[in-house]
Amino acid sequence: MTTGPGRPRLTSQRRPGQTTPEEILDAAGELFTTKGFAATSTRLIAEMVGIRQASLYHHFPNKEEILAALLEETVSPALAAAERLTDAAAPATVRLHALAIYDVTQLTTTRWNLGALYLLPELLTDRFEPFRTQRTLLRGHYRQLADRALTEITGDSGSISALADLPFRIVESAIATRADIERGLLPGPENEGAAGLLADACLRTLGWTAPLDEIRAKSRALLAETGGGTPLHR
C-alpha cells in the first residue's frame, strides 16, 4: 500500500478518513460486508470513493491487497493488547476478562462488521497466510490466559484443558451476533454491555461461580493501565 497523492480525485471527499487509502478501505469494508468480496470490483470501490480506478491502483495493486489490509486491522490491535495483558501483573482471570472486553468492543463498534470476512474461502490462499498466523497467535494468547485462569479457578495445574479454547470462540461469537442484528434477525441496536457480558461468559465457562463485580472493576482498570481502554478501530 502506498500513501502518496496519486491523481486528482474526481469529486469532493465522500468517505470518512484522513487519507485516500483510509477512504478506500472504508468503501471496501462496506462493499465486502454487504455485497460480498467476489461481487465487488475495484471499479465499484473507486466509484464509491470518488476517484479513478487507476488512482486506486496507486494505493492498492489489487482487490486482495485491500482485503489483506482490512483483515490486518481486525486482528493486530487485539494481538497487541493480548501481548500487553499477557505480561501484566494481574491474575489470569482479570487479564482474560480484560482481553475479552477489548476484543469484543473492537468487533462490535467498528463501522463495518469486518470479522464476517473471516469465513471467505479466499483466506485459505497463501496471500493471507500472515493474517492466519496473526489470528493463530491471538488464539494462543487466549488459550494461555484461559489455561492459567483454569488453574486459578480450579486449582488444577495440569495440561491445557479443552475448555481453554472456549473464551476465544465466545469472543468471536460477537461477529455472528452483530451480523444477525444488522440483518434484523435479532433486536438492536447492540447492547452496550455486550463486551462485558461475553467477557463474563469467558470466565463462567471455565468454572467461575462467584460474583464478578470485582473482576469487572479490575479488568477495566487493567485496560486503562495498559493503554487498552479505548480500542483502536479498524
PyMOL commands that set and color helices and strands:
alter all, ss='L'
color gray80, all
select helices_A, chain A and resi 20-34+42-49+53-59+63-86+92-109+114-119+121-124+126-154+162-182+194-204+213-225
alter helices_A, ss='H'
color red, helices_A
deselect
rebuild
show_as cartoon
